[in-house]
Amino acid sequence: MVRHDDSLFFKRESKRSYLDKPVDPDALQRIYEKIRWSPSNSNNQPWRFVFVRKDDAHHQAFIEALPLGNQWAGEAPMLIAVCGRRDDDYVREDNPVEYYQFDCGIATMSLLLAAVEEGLMAHPMAGYDAPKVKGALEIPDDFEVLCVVSLGYKGPIESLDEHTRKKDESPRTRKPREKVICEGLWKF
Ligand SMILES: Cc1cc2nc3c(=O)[nH]c(=O)nc-3n(C[C@H](O)[C@H](O)[C@H](O)COP(=O)(O)O)c2cc1C
């Protein structure tokens, strides 16, 4: 197996415990820049990232938009709303893909990997009440909340409640390579 454990790609993980330590401001600026330089269809750069610190006035309303199963994210020093809107898309007549969503996904991966580079952990989430997030952060109606991400320094598993700890203890798995990647003709 070709796997380089010192690579950012393999160090990245979605765990749920965070240290009570603010994100280094210089690290944050470097992360912002890496997000900004993500690729996008027609260079539309449709992403909008709203970073919310734990001590921000809007943080409480933000975590109230998360279901019970994602409440652990309220302990992260930062929560991020990844937003995009259809109007910023360029939809090709020969290809109906919604590239604004795809592009926001790419930019989110930039965030996830940039976080690892800074010794941080970023955990993406689809579990949130989108209208509540929009209300909490005053996100305009024409934007969608495509993802929520927690960001901070990884903490000890012992600080999690039992249910959340079990999730973090479960092994990270992937489909076998031949189920997702082939060479030449379609072989799945
Ligand atoms: C779009 C998206 C939505 C996710 N939603 C949640 C979520 O709501 N709650 C959660 O705990 N993890 C969530 N995850 C994390 C995944 O469970 C995790 O990425 C997956 O199990 C693979 O583990 P890894 O990131 O450690 O490699 C989400 C990940 C992605 C990319």
Ligand as a Chemical Component Dictionary entry (heavy atoms), coordinates in Angstrom:
data_LIG
# 
_chem_comp.id                   LIG 
_chem_comp.type                 NON-POLYMER 
_chem_comp.pdbx_formal_charge   0 
_chem_comp.three_letter_code    LIG 
# 
loop_
_chem_comp_atom.comp_id 
_chem_comp_atom.atom_id 
_chem_comp_atom.alt_atom_id 
_chem_comp_atom.type_symbol 
_chem_comp_atom.charge 
_chem_comp_atom.model_Cartn_x 
_chem_comp_atom.model_Cartn_y 
_chem_comp_atom.model_Cartn_z 
_chem_comp_atom.pdbx_ordinal 
LIG C1  C1  C 0 -20.146 16.865 3.915  1  
LIG C2  C2  C 0 -19.799 16.198 5.219  2  
LIG C3  C3  C 0 -20.733 16.148 6.229  3  
LIG C4  C4  C 0 -20.423 15.589 7.473  4  
LIG N1  N1  N 0 -21.333 15.674 8.496  5  
LIG C5  C5  C 0 -20.958 15.285 9.732  6  
LIG C6  C6  C 0 -21.802 15.543 10.847 7  
LIG O1  O1  O 0 -22.872 16.145 10.732 8  
LIG N2  N2  N 0 -21.371 15.145 12.068 9  
LIG C7  C7  C 0 -20.180 14.514 12.265 10 
LIG O2  O2  O 0 -19.846 14.189 13.412 11 
LIG N3  N3  N 0 -19.345 14.271 11.214 12 
LIG C8  C8  C 0 -19.694 14.651 9.965  13 
LIG N4  N4  N 0 -18.849 14.462 8.906  14 
LIG C9  C9  C 0 -17.559 13.784 9.112  15 
LIG C10 C10 C 0 -17.548 12.407 8.457  16 
LIG O3  O3  O 0 -18.274 11.517 9.268  17 
LIG C11 C11 C 0 -16.090 11.957 8.257  18 
LIG O4  O4  O 0 -15.458 12.825 7.345  19 
LIG C12 C12 C 0 -16.013 10.527 7.737  20 
LIG O5  O5  O 0 -16.497 9.616  8.687  21 
LIG C13 C13 C 0 -14.577 10.142 7.390  22 
LIG O6  O6  O 0 -13.752 10.306 8.517  23 
LIG P1  P1  P 0 -12.456 11.222 8.459  24 
LIG O7  O7  O 0 -12.876 12.616 8.097  25 
LIG O8  O8  O 0 -11.828 11.140 9.817  26 
LIG O9  O9  O 0 -11.559 10.672 7.396  27 
LIG C14 C14 C 0 -19.143 14.994 7.659  28 
LIG C15 C15 C 0 -18.212 15.021 6.621  29 
LIG C16 C16 C 0 -18.521 15.631 5.426  30 
LIG C17 C17 C 0 -17.458 15.694 4.333  31 
# 
loop_
_chem_comp_bond.comp_id 
_chem_comp_bond.atom_id_1 
_chem_comp_bond.atom_id_2 
_chem_comp_bond.value_order 
_chem_comp_bond.pdbx_ordinal 
LIG C1  C2  SING 1  
LIG C2  C3  SING 2  
LIG C2  C16 DOUB 3  
LIG C3  C4  DOUB 4  
LIG C4  N1  SING 5  
LIG C4  C14 SING 6  
LIG N1  C5  DOUB 7  
LIG C5  C6  SING 8  
LIG C5  C8  SING 9  
LIG C6  O1  DOUB 10 
LIG C6  N2  SING 11 
LIG N2  C7  SING 12 
LIG C7  O2  DOUB 13 
LIG C7  N3  SING 14 
LIG N3  C8  DOUB 15 
LIG C8  N4  SING 16 
LIG N4  C9  SING 17 
LIG N4  C14 SING 18 
LIG C9  C10 SING 19 
LIG C10 O3  SING 20 
LIG C10 C11 SING 21 
LIG C11 O4  SING 22 
LIG C11 C12 SING 23 
LIG C12 O5  SING 24 
LIG C12 C13 SING 25 
LIG C13 O6  SING 26 
LIG O6  P1  SING 27 
LIG P1  O7  DOUB 28 
LIG P1  O8  SING 29 
LIG P1  O9  SING 30 
LIG C14 C15 DOUB 31 
LIG C15 C16 SING 32 
LIG C16 C17 SING 33 
# 
